Amino acid sequence: RTDVALQELKPLSAAVAGGEALTTTVASGGCTQKADFAFYVERKGEAVTLAFGRKRVDTCRSFATGRVELVFTWDELGVQL
């Protein structure tokens, strides 16, 4: 069911573009890693749009729950500045 699948979606809490990388902040149950995310890059002229999606739900219930920062270098994302 679509409504159940949409309940699993969590937005990025923050995304900060730096000179070397993009730092994202996401919800975490304590086990979230960069490998849990896929990304899509769309280019229109000089404009670049990035979309991120979680490949697997973080079902951990550790004391470290909350948010985690994940850093993706521009090279990892295939974006040349």
VMD Tcl script that builds the backbone (N, CA, C; Angstrom):
set m [mol new atoms 243]
animate dup $m
set s [atomselect $m all]
$s set {name element resname resid chain x y z} {
  {N N ARG 1 A 0.819 -1.179 0.000}
  {CA C ARG 1 A 0.000 0.000 0.000}
  {C C ARG 1 A 0.865 1.246 0.000}
  {N N THR 2 A 0.476 2.214 -0.772}
  {CA C THR 2 A 1.253 3.441 -0.907}
  {C C THR 2 A 1.323 4.227 0.394}
  {N N ASP 3 A 0.220 4.347 1.139}
  {CA C ASP 3 A 0.230 5.141 2.366}
  {C C ASP 3 A 1.185 4.561 3.403}
  {N N VAL 4 A 1.319 3.244 3.461}
  {CA C VAL 4 A 2.266 2.611 4.388}
  {C C VAL 4 A 3.689 2.904 3.939}
  {N N ALA 5 A 3.958 2.804 2.652}
  {CA C ALA 5 A 5.305 3.082 2.140}
  {C C ALA 5 A 5.701 4.528 2.403}
  {N N LEU 6 A 4.767 5.457 2.249}
  {CA C LEU 6 A 5.081 6.868 2.469}
  {C C LEU 6 A 5.378 7.167 3.931}
  {N N GLN 7 A 4.837 6.398 4.856}
  {CA C GLN 7 A 5.126 6.595 6.270}
  {C C GLN 7 A 6.591 6.325 6.576}
  {N N GLU 8 A 7.245 5.491 5.762}
  {CA C GLU 8 A 8.649 5.164 5.956}
  {C C GLU 8 A 9.576 6.275 5.472}
  {N N LEU 9 A 9.067 7.191 4.640}
  {CA C LEU 9 A 9.900 8.262 4.109}
  {C C LEU 9 A 10.203 9.282 5.185}
  {N N LYS 10 A 11.450 9.680 5.269}
  {CA C LYS 10 A 11.876 10.696 6.219}
  {C C LYS 10 A 12.637 11.760 5.441}
  {N N PRO 11 A 12.323 13.014 5.668}
  {CA C PRO 11 A 13.022 14.070 4.938}
  {C C PRO 11 A 14.436 14.278 5.487}
  {N N LEU 12 A 15.280 14.884 4.667}
  {CA C LEU 12 A 16.570 15.335 5.168}
  {C C LEU 12 A 16.289 16.448 6.165}
  {N N SER 13 A 16.960 16.419 7.315}
  {CA C SER 13 A 16.793 17.490 8.303}
  {C C SER 13 A 17.559 18.721 7.890}
  {N N ALA 14 A 18.675 18.490 7.173}
  {CA C ALA 14 A 19.505 19.603 6.712}
  {C C ALA 14 A 20.401 19.123 5.584}
  {N N ALA 15 A 20.783 20.054 4.732}
  {CA C ALA 15 A 21.760 19.799 3.681}
  {C C ALA 15 A 22.591 21.066 3.549}
  {N N VAL 16 A 23.902 20.927 3.737}
  {CA C VAL 16 A 24.801 22.074 3.688}
  {C C VAL 16 A 25.873 21.813 2.638}
  {N N ALA 17 A 25.912 22.679 1.627}
  {CA C ALA 17 A 26.904 22.553 0.562}
  {C C ALA 17 A 28.167 23.292 0.966}
  {N N GLY 18 A 29.279 22.579 0.970}
  {CA C GLY 18 A 30.573 23.177 1.271}
  {C C GLY 18 A 31.465 23.117 0.049}
  {N N GLY 19 A 32.663 23.605 0.176}
  {CA C GLY 19 A 33.598 23.639 -0.936}
  {C C GLY 19 A 34.017 22.271 -1.433}
  {N N GLU 20 A 34.092 21.294 -0.530}
  {CA C GLU 20 A 34.553 19.954 -0.878}
  {C C GLU 20 A 33.461 18.897 -0.847}
  {N N ALA 21 A 32.333 19.183 -0.160}
  {CA C ALA 21 A 31.346 18.127 0.060}
  {C C ALA 21 A 29.976 18.707 0.386}
  {N N LEU 22 A 28.990 17.804 0.367}
  {CA C LEU 22 A 27.640 18.097 0.805}
  {C C LEU 22 A 27.419 17.314 2.095}
  {N N THR 23 A 27.033 18.016 3.162}
  {CA C THR 23 A 26.760 17.367 4.435}
  {C C THR 23 A 25.256 17.325 4.633}
  {N N THR 24 A 24.724 16.118 4.821}
  {CA C THR 24 A 23.295 15.947 5.043}
  {C C THR 24 A 23.071 15.487 6.477}
  {N N THR 25 A 21.947 15.861 7.038}
  {CA C THR 25 A 21.554 15.393 8.362}
  {C C THR 25 A 20.250 14.629 8.198}
  {N N VAL 26 A 20.234 13.394 8.695}
  {CA C VAL 26 A 19.065 12.523 8.531}
  {C C VAL 26 A 18.700 11.877 9.869}
  {N N ALA 27 A 17.442 11.423 9.966}
  {CA C ALA 27 A 16.998 10.687 11.149}
  {C C ALA 27 A 17.723 9.349 11.209}
  {N N SER 28 A 18.016 8.905 12.431}
  {CA C SER 28 A 18.726 7.635 12.594}
  {C C SER 28 A 18.260 6.931 13.859}
  {N N GLY 29 A 18.127 5.617 13.749}
  {CA C GLY 29 A 17.841 4.785 14.910}
  {C C GLY 29 A 19.120 4.320 15.569}
  {N N GLY 30 A 20.261 4.724 15.009}
  {CA C GLY 30 A 21.562 4.365 15.573}
  {C C GLY 30 A 22.450 3.577 14.635}
  {N N CYS 31 A 21.927 3.169 13.484}
  {CA C CYS 31 A 22.704 2.337 12.562}
  {C C CYS 31 A 22.847 2.940 11.163}
  {N N THR 32 A 22.426 4.164 10.961}
  {CA C THR 32 A 22.440 4.773 9.635}
  {C C THR 32 A 23.855 5.029 9.153}
  {N N GLN 33 A 24.126 4.640 7.894}
  {CA C GLN 33 A 25.427 4.858 7.262}
  {C C GLN 33 A 25.207 5.400 5.854}
  {N N LYS 34 A 26.278 5.940 5.275}
  {CA C LYS 34 A 26.194 6.459 3.904}
  {C C LYS 34 A 25.732 5.392 2.921}
  {N N ALA 35 A 26.165 4.166 3.125}
  {CA C ALA 35 A 25.817 3.074 2.205}
  {C C ALA 35 A 24.312 2.791 2.192}
  {N N ASP 36 A 23.583 3.307 3.172}
  {CA C ASP 36 A 22.134 3.114 3.236}
  {C C ASP 36 A 21.380 4.020 2.269}
  {N N PHE 37 A 22.100 4.924 1.593}
  {CA C PHE 37 A 21.467 5.900 0.719}
  {C C PHE 37 A 21.913 5.761 -0.728}
  {N N ALA 38 A 20.978 5.998 -1.614}
  {CA C ALA 38 A 21.267 6.123 -3.044}
  {C C ALA 38 A 21.024 7.579 -3.401}
  {N N PHE 39 A 21.671 8.042 -4.458}
  {CA C PHE 39 A 21.452 9.421 -4.879}
  {C C PHE 39 A 21.300 9.482 -6.387}
  {N N TYR 40 A 20.641 10.517 -6.814}
  {CA C TYR 40 A 20.392 10.750 -8.228}
  {C C TYR 40 A 20.808 12.172 -8.537}
  {N N VAL 41 A 21.557 12.351 -9.605}
  {CA C VAL 41 A 22.028 13.670 -10.021}
  {C C VAL 41 A 21.378 14.025 -11.352}
  {N N GLU 42 A 20.778 15.211 -11.404}
  {CA C GLU 42 A 20.188 15.710 -12.648}
  {C C GLU 42 A 20.858 17.029 -12.996}
  {N N ARG 43 A 21.285 17.134 -14.241}
  {CA C ARG 43 A 21.950 18.355 -14.705}
  {C C ARG 43 A 21.102 19.032 -15.768}
  {N N LYS 44 A 20.911 20.332 -15.620}
  {CA C LYS 44 A 20.238 21.153 -16.629}
  {C C LYS 44 A 21.109 22.379 -16.825}
  {N N GLY 45 A 21.919 22.333 -17.887}
  {CA C GLY 45 A 22.881 23.411 -18.079}
  {C C GLY 45 A 23.895 23.379 -16.954}
  {N N GLU 46 A 24.055 24.513 -16.288}
  {CA C GLU 46 A 24.988 24.573 -15.158}
  {C C GLU 46 A 24.329 24.210 -13.833}
  {N N ALA 47 A 23.003 24.100 -13.811}
  {CA C ALA 47 A 22.287 23.761 -12.574}
  {C C ALA 47 A 22.349 22.254 -12.317}
  {N N VAL 48 A 22.551 21.900 -11.058}
  {CA C VAL 48 A 22.604 20.501 -10.640}
  {C C VAL 48 A 21.571 20.287 -9.540}
  {N N THR 49 A 20.756 19.251 -9.695}
  {CA C THR 49 A 19.783 18.879 -8.676}
  {C C THR 49 A 20.159 17.501 -8.154}
  {N N LEU 50 A 20.172 17.361 -6.825}
  {CA C LEU 50 A 20.485 16.084 -6.184}
  {C C LEU 50 A 19.260 15.573 -5.444}
  {N N ALA 51 A 19.005 14.285 -5.539}
  {CA C ALA 51 A 17.937 13.641 -4.781}
  {C C ALA 51 A 18.543 12.451 -4.048}
  {N N PHE 52 A 18.149 12.264 -2.799}
  {CA C PHE 52 A 18.645 11.156 -1.983}
  {C C PHE 52 A 17.480 10.273 -1.583}
  {N N GLY 53 A 17.727 8.979 -1.514}
  {CA C GLY 53 A 16.725 8.031 -1.055}
  {C C GLY 53 A 17.366 6.965 -0.196}
  {N N ARG 54 A 16.696 6.613 0.865}
  {CA C ARG 54 A 17.204 5.566 1.761}
  {C C ARG 54 A 16.924 4.204 1.126}
  {N N LYS 55 A 17.957 3.360 1.008}
  {CA C LYS 55 A 17.807 2.032 0.416}
  {C C LYS 55 A 17.228 1.029 1.403}
  {N N ARG 56 A 17.503 1.218 2.668}
  {CA C ARG 56 A 16.960 0.332 3.698}
  {C C ARG 56 A 16.650 1.152 4.960}
  {N N VAL 57 A 15.600 0.775 5.610}
  {CA C VAL 57 A 15.146 1.472 6.811}
  {C C VAL 57 A 16.060 1.134 7.984}
  {N N ASP 58 A 16.410 2.131 8.768}
  {CA C ASP 58 A 17.216 1.940 9.972}
  {C C ASP 58 A 16.274 1.488 11.082}
  {N N THR 59 A 16.324 0.198 11.416}
  {CA C THR 59 A 15.421 -0.364 12.425}
  {C C THR 59 A 16.093 -0.505 13.789}
  {N N CYS 60 A 17.314 -0.003 13.924}
  {CA C CYS 60 A 18.026 -0.095 15.209}
  {C C CYS 60 A 17.315 0.729 16.273}
  {N N ARG 61 A 17.486 0.325 17.500}
  {CA C ARG 61 A 16.895 1.032 18.634}
  {C C ARG 61 A 17.982 1.247 19.692}
  {N N SER 62 A 19.057 1.920 19.310}
  {CA C SER 62 A 20.164 2.120 20.238}
  {C C SER 62 A 19.992 3.428 21.003}
  {N N PHE 63 A 20.896 3.660 21.939}
  {CA C PHE 63 A 20.877 4.906 22.699}
  {C C PHE 63 A 21.304 6.088 21.845}
  {N N ALA 64 A 21.856 5.819 20.666}
  {CA C ALA 64 A 22.354 6.870 19.773}
  {C C ALA 64 A 21.282 7.328 18.782}
  {N N THR 65 A 20.024 7.099 19.087}
  {CA C THR 65 A 18.975 7.501 18.151}
  {C C THR 65 A 18.895 9.020 18.045}
  {N N GLY 66 A 18.352 9.463 16.959}
  {CA C GLY 66 A 18.223 10.897 16.737}
  {C C GLY 66 A 18.569 11.234 15.313}
  {N N ARG 67 A 19.656 11.953 15.146}
  {CA C ARG 67 A 20.084 12.377 13.822}
  {C C ARG 67 A 21.575 12.070 13.640}
  {N N VAL 68 A 21.951 11.907 12.370}
  {CA C VAL 68 A 23.348 11.666 12.045}
  {C C VAL 68 A 23.709 12.512 10.822}
  {N N GLU 69 A 24.927 13.020 10.816}
  {CA C GLU 69 A 25.427 13.757 9.648}
  {C C GLU 69 A 26.176 12.805 8.736}
  {N N LEU 70 A 25.854 12.876 7.450}
  {CA C LEU 70 A 26.535 12.074 6.439}
  {C C LEU 70 A 27.177 13.028 5.453}
  {N N VAL 71 A 28.458 12.830 5.173}
  {CA C VAL 71 A 29.196 13.713 4.281}
  {C C VAL 71 A 29.472 12.991 2.967}
  {N N PHE 72 A 29.009 13.589 1.873}
  {CA C PHE 72 A 29.235 13.071 0.527}
  {C C PHE 72 A 30.114 14.067 -0.210}
  {N N THR 73 A 31.310 13.634 -0.630}
  {CA C THR 73 A 32.159 14.546 -1.392}
  {C C THR 73 A 31.540 14.773 -2.763}
  {N N TRP 74 A 31.896 15.895 -3.372}
  {CA C TRP 74 A 31.373 16.190 -4.717}
  {C C TRP 74 A 31.827 15.120 -5.700}
  {N N ASP 75 A 33.039 14.597 -5.513}
  {CA C ASP 75 A 33.514 13.511 -6.372}
  {C C ASP 75 A 32.646 12.256 -6.230}
  {N N GLU 76 A 32.290 11.903 -4.987}
  {CA C GLU 76 A 31.405 10.751 -4.763}
  {C C GLU 76 A 30.074 10.927 -5.484}
  {N N LEU 77 A 29.583 12.151 -5.495}
  {CA C LEU 77 A 28.294 12.447 -6.107}
  {C C LEU 77 A 28.405 12.654 -7.614}
  {N N GLY 78 A 29.632 12.708 -8.128}
  {CA C GLY 78 A 29.823 12.913 -9.563}
  {C C GLY 78 A 29.565 14.338 -10.007}
  {N N VAL 79 A 29.731 15.270 -9.076}
  {CA C VAL 79 A 29.487 16.682 -9.361}
  {C C VAL 79 A 30.815 17.428 -9.357}
  {N N GLN 80 A 31.090 18.079 -10.444}
  {CA C GLN 80 A 32.315 18.884 -10.557}
  {C C GLN 80 A 31.960 20.351 -10.376}
  {N N LEU 81 A 32.596 20.999 -9.418}
  {CA C LEU 81 A 32.337 22.426 -9.178}
  {C C LEU 81 A 33.302 23.296 -9.935}
}
mol reanalyze $m
mol bondsrecalc $m
mol representation Tube
mol addrep $m
